[in-house]
Amino acid sequence: MTAADVSALARHLFETHGPKALAQAAQEASSFEKAGDSAQARTWRQVEAVLREMRGARES
């Protein structure tokens, strides 16, 4: 999956799940890790990273 595809998936996930998108991506990654599908797990970890970037830094 290309970086553009990962970003598009992250945006779609955020549009459909809102603030819960990050948790959803983590759950997907965990499920694929448990199933032994490292390629899909890696993709979902990349989606997680994009979602964190989209969220931005927290203000203190």
Phi and psi restraints in degrees (range 20) as a CNS / XPLOR table:
assign (resid 1 and name C) (resid 2 and name N)
       (resid 2 and name CA) (resid 2 and name C) 1.0 -78.4 20.0 2
assign (resid 2 and name N) (resid 2 and name CA)
       (resid 2 and name C) (resid 3 and name N) 1.0 165.4 20.0 2
assign (resid 2 and name C) (resid 3 and name N)
       (resid 3 and name CA) (resid 3 and name C) 1.0 -60.7 20.0 2
assign (resid 3 and name N) (resid 3 and name CA)
       (resid 3 and name C) (resid 4 and name N) 1.0 -37.0 20.0 2
assign (resid 3 and name C) (resid 4 and name N)
       (resid 4 and name CA) (resid 4 and name C) 1.0 -64.9 20.0 2
assign (resid 4 and name N) (resid 4 and name CA)
       (resid 4 and name C) (resid 5 and name N) 1.0 -39.2 20.0 2
assign (resid 4 and name C) (resid 5 and name N)
       (resid 5 and name CA) (resid 5 and name C) 1.0 -65.7 20.0 2
assign (resid 5 and name N) (resid 5 and name CA)
       (resid 5 and name C) (resid 6 and name N) 1.0 -41.3 20.0 2
assign (resid 5 and name C) (resid 6 and name N)
       (resid 6 and name CA) (resid 6 and name C) 1.0 -62.9 20.0 2
assign (resid 6 and name N) (resid 6 and name CA)
       (resid 6 and name C) (resid 7 and name N) 1.0 -44.2 20.0 2
assign (resid 6 and name C) (resid 7 and name N)
       (resid 7 and name CA) (resid 7 and name C) 1.0 -63.2 20.0 2
assign (resid 7 and name N) (resid 7 and name CA)
       (resid 7 and name C) (resid 8 and name N) 1.0 -41.4 20.0 2
assign (resid 7 and name C) (resid 8 and name N)
       (resid 8 and name CA) (resid 8 and name C) 1.0 -63.9 20.0 2
assign (resid 8 and name N) (resid 8 and name CA)
       (resid 8 and name C) (resid 9 and name N) 1.0 -41.2 20.0 2
assign (resid 8 and name C) (resid 9 and name N)
       (resid 9 and name CA) (resid 9 and name C) 1.0 -63.8 20.0 2
assign (resid 9 and name N) (resid 9 and name CA)
       (resid 9 and name C) (resid 10 and name N) 1.0 -41.8 20.0 2
assign (resid 9 and name C) (resid 10 and name N)
       (resid 10 and name CA) (resid 10 and name C) 1.0 -63.5 20.0 2
assign (resid 10 and name N) (resid 10 and name CA)
       (resid 10 and name C) (resid 11 and name N) 1.0 -43.8 20.0 2
assign (resid 10 and name C) (resid 11 and name N)
       (resid 11 and name CA) (resid 11 and name C) 1.0 -62.3 20.0 2
assign (resid 11 and name N) (resid 11 and name CA)
       (resid 11 and name C) (resid 12 and name N) 1.0 -43.2 20.0 2
assign (resid 11 and name C) (resid 12 and name N)
       (resid 12 and name CA) (resid 12 and name C) 1.0 -63.3 20.0 2
assign (resid 12 and name N) (resid 12 and name CA)
       (resid 12 and name C) (resid 13 and name N) 1.0 -43.3 20.0 2
assign (resid 12 and name C) (resid 13 and name N)
       (resid 13 and name CA) (resid 13 and name C) 1.0 -61.4 20.0 2
assign (resid 13 and name N) (resid 13 and name CA)
       (resid 13 and name C) (resid 14 and name N) 1.0 -42.0 20.0 2
assign (resid 13 and name C) (resid 14 and name N)
       (resid 14 and name CA) (resid 14 and name C) 1.0 -66.0 20.0 2
assign (resid 14 and name N) (resid 14 and name CA)
       (resid 14 and name C) (resid 15 and name N) 1.0 -38.9 20.0 2
assign (resid 14 and name C) (resid 15 and name N)
       (resid 15 and name CA) (resid 15 and name C) 1.0 -65.2 20.0 2
assign (resid 15 and name N) (resid 15 and name CA)
       (resid 15 and name C) (resid 16 and name N) 1.0 -34.5 20.0 2
assign (resid 15 and name C) (resid 16 and name N)
       (resid 16 and name CA) (resid 16 and name C) 1.0 -88.6 20.0 2
assign (resid 16 and name N) (resid 16 and name CA)
       (resid 16 and name C) (resid 17 and name N) 1.0 -31.1 20.0 2
assign (resid 16 and name C) (resid 17 and name N)
       (resid 17 and name CA) (resid 17 and name C) 1.0 -111.9 20.0 2
assign (resid 17 and name N) (resid 17 and name CA)
       (resid 17 and name C) (resid 18 and name N) 1.0 -10.1 20.0 2
assign (resid 17 and name C) (resid 18 and name N)
       (resid 18 and name CA) (resid 18 and name C) 1.0 61.5 20.0 2
assign (resid 18 and name N) (resid 18 and name CA)
       (resid 18 and name C) (resid 19 and name N) 1.0 -137.1 20.0 2
assign (resid 18 and name C) (resid 19 and name N)
       (resid 19 and name CA) (resid 19 and name C) 1.0 -62.4 20.0 2
assign (resid 19 and name N) (resid 19 and name CA)
       (resid 19 and name C) (resid 20 and name N) 1.0 -18.0 20.0 2
assign (resid 19 and name C) (resid 20 and name N)
       (resid 20 and name CA) (resid 20 and name C) 1.0 -85.6 20.0 2
assign (resid 20 and name N) (resid 20 and name CA)
       (resid 20 and name C) (resid 21 and name N) 1.0 0.8 20.0 2
assign (resid 20 and name C) (resid 21 and name N)
       (resid 21 and name CA) (resid 21 and name C) 1.0 -61.6 20.0 2
assign (resid 21 and name N) (resid 21 and name CA)
       (resid 21 and name C) (resid 22 and name N) 1.0 -40.2 20.0 2
assign (resid 21 and name C) (resid 22 and name N)
       (resid 22 and name CA) (resid 22 and name C) 1.0 -63.0 20.0 2
assign (resid 22 and name N) (resid 22 and name CA)
       (resid 22 and name C) (resid 23 and name N) 1.0 -44.0 20.0 2
assign (resid 22 and name C) (resid 23 and name N)
       (resid 23 and name CA) (resid 23 and name C) 1.0 -64.6 20.0 2
assign (resid 23 and name N) (resid 23 and name CA)
       (resid 23 and name C) (resid 24 and name N) 1.0 -37.5 20.0 2
assign (resid 23 and name C) (resid 24 and name N)
       (resid 24 and name CA) (resid 24 and name C) 1.0 -64.4 20.0 2
assign (resid 24 and name N) (resid 24 and name CA)
       (resid 24 and name C) (resid 25 and name N) 1.0 -43.7 20.0 2
assign (resid 24 and name C) (resid 25 and name N)
       (resid 25 and name CA) (resid 25 and name C) 1.0 -63.7 20.0 2
assign (resid 25 and name N) (resid 25 and name CA)
       (resid 25 and name C) (resid 26 and name N) 1.0 -40.9 20.0 2
assign (resid 25 and name C) (resid 26 and name N)
       (resid 26 and name CA) (resid 26 and name C) 1.0 -63.8 20.0 2
assign (resid 26 and name N) (resid 26 and name CA)
       (resid 26 and name C) (resid 27 and name N) 1.0 -39.3 20.0 2
assign (resid 26 and name C) (resid 27 and name N)
       (resid 27 and name CA) (resid 27 and name C) 1.0 -66.4 20.0 2
assign (resid 27 and name N) (resid 27 and name CA)
       (resid 27 and name C) (resid 28 and name N) 1.0 -41.9 20.0 2
assign (resid 27 and name C) (resid 28 and name N)
       (resid 28 and name CA) (resid 28 and name C) 1.0 -61.7 20.0 2
assign (resid 28 and name N) (resid 28 and name CA)
       (resid 28 and name C) (resid 29 and name N) 1.0 -45.9 20.0 2
assign (resid 28 and name C) (resid 29 and name N)
       (resid 29 and name CA) (resid 29 and name C) 1.0 -60.1 20.0 2
assign (resid 29 and name N) (resid 29 and name CA)
       (resid 29 and name C) (resid 30 and name N) 1.0 -44.5 20.0 2
assign (resid 29 and name C) (resid 30 and name N)
       (resid 30 and name CA) (resid 30 and name C) 1.0 -62.8 20.0 2
assign (resid 30 and name N) (resid 30 and name CA)
       (resid 30 and name C) (resid 31 and name N) 1.0 -41.5 20.0 2
assign (resid 30 and name C) (resid 31 and name N)
       (resid 31 and name CA) (resid 31 and name C) 1.0 -61.7 20.0 2
assign (resid 31 and name N) (resid 31 and name CA)
       (resid 31 and name C) (resid 32 and name N) 1.0 -44.0 20.0 2
assign (resid 31 and name C) (resid 32 and name N)
       (resid 32 and name CA) (resid 32 and name C) 1.0 -69.1 20.0 2
assign (resid 32 and name N) (resid 32 and name CA)
       (resid 32 and name C) (resid 33 and name N) 1.0 -34.5 20.0 2
assign (resid 32 and name C) (resid 33 and name N)
       (resid 33 and name CA) (resid 33 and name C) 1.0 -63.5 20.0 2
assign (resid 33 and name N) (resid 33 and name CA)
       (resid 33 and name C) (resid 34 and name N) 1.0 -44.1 20.0 2
assign (resid 33 and name C) (resid 34 and name N)
       (resid 34 and name CA) (resid 34 and name C) 1.0 -64.8 20.0 2
assign (resid 34 and name N) (resid 34 and name CA)
       (resid 34 and name C) (resid 35 and name N) 1.0 -33.3 20.0 2
assign (resid 34 and name C) (resid 35 and name N)
       (resid 35 and name CA) (resid 35 and name C) 1.0 -80.1 20.0 2
assign (resid 35 and name N) (resid 35 and name CA)
       (resid 35 and name C) (resid 36 and name N) 1.0 -7.6 20.0 2
assign (resid 35 and name C) (resid 36 and name N)
       (resid 36 and name CA) (resid 36 and name C) 1.0 84.3 20.0 2
assign (resid 36 and name N) (resid 36 and name CA)
       (resid 36 and name C) (resid 37 and name N) 1.0 13.5 20.0 2
assign (resid 36 and name C) (resid 37 and name N)
       (resid 37 and name CA) (resid 37 and name C) 1.0 -96.4 20.0 2
assign (resid 37 and name N) (resid 37 and name CA)
       (resid 37 and name C) (resid 38 and name N) 1.0 86.2 20.0 2
assign (resid 37 and name C) (resid 38 and name N)
       (resid 38 and name CA) (resid 38 and name C) 1.0 -68.9 20.0 2
assign (resid 38 and name N) (resid 38 and name CA)
       (resid 38 and name C) (resid 39 and name N) 1.0 -30.4 20.0 2
assign (resid 38 and name C) (resid 39 and name N)
       (resid 39 and name CA) (resid 39 and name C) 1.0 -66.0 20.0 2
assign (resid 39 and name N) (resid 39 and name CA)
       (resid 39 and name C) (resid 40 and name N) 1.0 -46.7 20.0 2
assign (resid 39 and name C) (resid 40 and name N)
       (resid 40 and name CA) (resid 40 and name C) 1.0 -68.0 20.0 2
assign (resid 40 and name N) (resid 40 and name CA)
       (resid 40 and name C) (resid 41 and name N) 1.0 -38.5 20.0 2
assign (resid 40 and name C) (resid 41 and name N)
       (resid 41 and name CA) (resid 41 and name C) 1.0 -61.1 20.0 2
assign (resid 41 and name N) (resid 41 and name CA)
       (resid 41 and name C) (resid 42 and name N) 1.0 -42.8 20.0 2
assign (resid 41 and name C) (resid 42 and name N)
       (resid 42 and name CA) (resid 42 and name C) 1.0 -62.4 20.0 2
assign (resid 42 and name N) (resid 42 and name CA)
       (resid 42 and name C) (resid 43 and name N) 1.0 -41.3 20.0 2
assign (resid 42 and name C) (resid 43 and name N)
       (resid 43 and name CA) (resid 43 and name C) 1.0 -59.9 20.0 2
assign (resid 43 and name N) (resid 43 and name CA)
       (resid 43 and name C) (resid 44 and name N) 1.0 -45.0 20.0 2
assign (resid 43 and name C) (resid 44 and name N)
       (resid 44 and name CA) (resid 44 and name C) 1.0 -69.7 20.0 2
assign (resid 44 and name N) (resid 44 and name CA)
       (resid 44 and name C) (resid 45 and name N) 1.0 -29.8 20.0 2
assign (resid 44 and name C) (resid 45 and name N)
       (resid 45 and name CA) (resid 45 and name C) 1.0 -68.6 20.0 2
assign (resid 45 and name N) (resid 45 and name CA)
       (resid 45 and name C) (resid 46 and name N) 1.0 -34.5 20.0 2
assign (resid 45 and name C) (resid 46 and name N)
       (resid 46 and name CA) (resid 46 and name C) 1.0 -67.1 20.0 2
assign (resid 46 and name N) (resid 46 and name CA)
       (resid 46 and name C) (resid 47 and name N) 1.0 -39.5 20.0 2
assign (resid 46 and name C) (resid 47 and name N)
       (resid 47 and name CA) (resid 47 and name C) 1.0 -61.4 20.0 2
assign (resid 47 and name N) (resid 47 and name CA)
       (resid 47 and name C) (resid 48 and name N) 1.0 -42.8 20.0 2
assign (resid 47 and name C) (resid 48 and name N)
       (resid 48 and name CA) (resid 48 and name C) 1.0 -55.7 20.0 2
assign (resid 48 and name N) (resid 48 and name CA)
       (resid 48 and name C) (resid 49 and name N) 1.0 -45.9 20.0 2
assign (resid 48 and name C) (resid 49 and name N)
       (resid 49 and name CA) (resid 49 and name C) 1.0 -62.1 20.0 2
assign (resid 49 and name N) (resid 49 and name CA)
       (resid 49 and name C) (resid 50 and name N) 1.0 -41.7 20.0 2
assign (resid 49 and name C) (resid 50 and name N)
       (resid 50 and name CA) (resid 50 and name C) 1.0 -65.2 20.0 2
assign (resid 50 and name N) (resid 50 and name CA)
       (resid 50 and name C) (resid 51 and name N) 1.0 -41.6 20.0 2
assign (resid 50 and name C) (resid 51 and name N)
       (resid 51 and name CA) (resid 51 and name C) 1.0 -62.7 20.0 2
assign (resid 51 and name N) (resid 51 and name CA)
       (resid 51 and name C) (resid 52 and name N) 1.0 -38.4 20.0 2
assign (resid 51 and name C) (resid 52 and name N)
       (resid 52 and name CA) (resid 52 and name C) 1.0 -63.6 20.0 2
assign (resid 52 and name N) (resid 52 and name CA)
       (resid 52 and name C) (resid 53 and name N) 1.0 -41.2 20.0 2
assign (resid 52 and name C) (resid 53 and name N)
       (resid 53 and name CA) (resid 53 and name C) 1.0 -64.2 20.0 2
assign (resid 53 and name N) (resid 53 and name CA)
       (resid 53 and name C) (resid 54 and name N) 1.0 -40.7 20.0 2
assign (resid 53 and name C) (resid 54 and name N)
       (resid 54 and name CA) (resid 54 and name C) 1.0 -63.0 20.0 2
assign (resid 54 and name N) (resid 54 and name CA)
       (resid 54 and name C) (resid 55 and name N) 1.0 -36.1 20.0 2
assign (resid 54 and name C) (resid 55 and name N)
       (resid 55 and name CA) (resid 55 and name C) 1.0 -68.7 20.0 2
assign (resid 55 and name N) (resid 55 and name CA)
       (resid 55 and name C) (resid 56 and name N) 1.0 -33.2 20.0 2
assign (resid 55 and name C) (resid 56 and name N)
       (resid 56 and name CA) (resid 56 and name C) 1.0 82.5 20.0 2
assign (resid 56 and name N) (resid 56 and name CA)
       (resid 56 and name C) (resid 57 and name N) 1.0 174.9 20.0 2
assign (resid 56 and name C) (resid 57 and name N)
       (resid 57 and name CA) (resid 57 and name C) 1.0 -72.8 20.0 2
assign (resid 57 and name N) (resid 57 and name CA)
       (resid 57 and name C) (resid 58 and name N) 1.0 145.0 20.0 2
assign (resid 57 and name C) (resid 58 and name N)
       (resid 58 and name CA) (resid 58 and name C) 1.0 -79.2 20.0 2
assign (resid 58 and name N) (resid 58 and name CA)
       (resid 58 and name C) (resid 59 and name N) 1.0 142.4 20.0 2
assign (resid 58 and name C) (resid 59 and name N)
       (resid 59 and name CA) (resid 59 and name C) 1.0 -84.0 20.0 2
assign (resid 59 and name N) (resid 59 and name CA)
       (resid 59 and name C) (resid 60 and name N) 1.0 144.3 20.0 2
